[in-house]
Amino acid sequence: MSKRNNLKVWCAAWMAVMVLVLAGCGGNKAASGNGDKSDKPILIGMSTEATGDNAMNSINLYQGVQIAVDQINAKGGLHGRTVELVVRDTEQNPTRGISIIRDFGQKEGVLGAVGGFYSTVMLAQSPIIMEEKFPFVVATSNVPASVESGMPWTFGVRMNANITAQYALQFINKYFATDKIAILHENGGYGKGAAAAMTKALEEKGLKPVAVESFDNAKDKDMTAQVNHAKEAGAKVIYLFGQGAGNGYVLQAMDKLGWKVPIVGENGMANKGVQEVGQQLAEGTYAIQTANFNVDQTREPAAAFLKDFTAKFGHIPTTFASAAQGYDGAMMLFQAIERTELTGNLKKDREAVKNTLETNLGPYSGVIKDWDQAFTKDNHDAIDVHSYLMSVWKDGKLVVSDKQ
C-alpha cells in the first residue's frame, strides 16, 4: 500500500473515531451542571476540525488534549471530579464555528474550552467567545487577532504569527545572510496572518518583501506563476505558509523552474502532505515547531507525554507542534481550574478561572518548556521567541535542525 493510501486510511480511521466522540458528547447535558462541587464531571469544550483538509493537524491537536485529560483523570481529576471533553467539529466552516461557541456558552455549560486550528474559523469565533465569556485556549491558530486586540477571554498557546515572523527573520539573517524574502501563502486566515506578520517585521527594519504571492490551498496545484514572480523578483529565501500538499506543489514548481533557495515555514511545512507531494524536493526545507518527537525527549514532562501518547495511539504525533500545544494548553487550563475555588455559579467560576490564568497560574512545566507564569493581564500569549525549535526535513523525517 502506498504512503498516500496509508495516510488516507489513517485519517479515515481517525475521522470515524472523532465522529463517535462527537456523537457521544451530545448526551452529556445532564451531567454539565453549573460547575458545582458535586461529583458531576467538569466539562471542557473542544472546537476543532475533524473533517476537511486540515483534519490531520486537528487530530493531533485533539490527541494532545486527550492525553492531558487522561493524565488528569488518572490522578483523580480536578477538585475530585473527572474532566470530560465536549468535542465539536467546525468542518472548517466559520458559521458552524460560531454556533459551536454559542452552544458551549449557553447549552453545554462548559467551564472552559480548547481548540482553534483553522484560523479563518478562529477569527470568527474569537469575538463570540468574548460575548459568551468563558476562557478559551487557542492551541494552534496563528492569527494574532484571535488573542490580541482586546480579546480578554482567549489565551494563546500557539505560534503567534507576529512572534514567528520575528524568530524566522532572525533565523534567516543569521544563517542565510539575506533580507530578500518572498512570501508565498495560502489565501485563508493562516496564510494571510503570516504574510502580514512577516511584512510588518520587515517594515520595522526598513525593508519589504521582494514578492508576496497567494494561492488557494484546496484548489491550486500549479504554482508556477507565483514561484516565477518570486524568482524574477530576486528572492533568496521563501517564507512559505500553505498547508501540506499546497506547499508540496510550490516545491514542484520550483523544481520545474530549476530554482532552489532555502524555504522556511511553520506547521504547514511540518504536515506530511509536503512529503507526499514534494517527495525528495522537501529535503532540507525548514519547519518552525515548538517540539520535535523524532528525538529523545530530555525533559521529563515531554518524555511522559510521548510515552502516554504512543501507548494510546500507537504512534508518535504526526504534527509535533499541534500535539504539544494542545497538551500544554489543556494542562494550563486544568492547572488554573485546580487553583480556582469553584462556587457552583458557572458565570462566576468562568470569570475566576480566567483571572487565575492571568494572575495565579503559577509555574508550569510542560512539553514545550517551563513557564514561571505563562500569562499576565497584558499578555495572553504563552509562546515567545524562546519557545521555538527549528526542524528540517531529512531522509523523509522531520528532525531537529543543527541551525537554531
Secondary structure, DSSP 8 states (H G I E B T S, - for coil): --HHHHHHHHHHHHHHHHHHHHHHHTT-HHHHTTS-SSSS-EEEEEEE-SSSTTHHHHHHHHHHHHHHHHHHHHTT-BTTB-EEEEEEE-TT-HHHHHHHHHHIIIII--SEEEE--SHHHHHHHHHHHHHHT--EEE-S---GGGTTTT-TTEEE-S--HHHHHHHHHHHHHHHH----EEEEEESSHHHHHHHHHHHHHHHTTT---SEEEEE-TTT----HHHHHHHHHTT-SEEEEE--THHHHHHHHHHHHTT----EEESHHHHSTHHHHHHGGGGTT-EEEES--SSS---SHHHHHHHHHHHHHHSS--SSHHHHHHHHHHHHHHHHHHHTS---S-HHHHHHHHHHHHHHT---EE-SS-EES-S--SS--B---GGG-EEEEEETTEEEE-S--
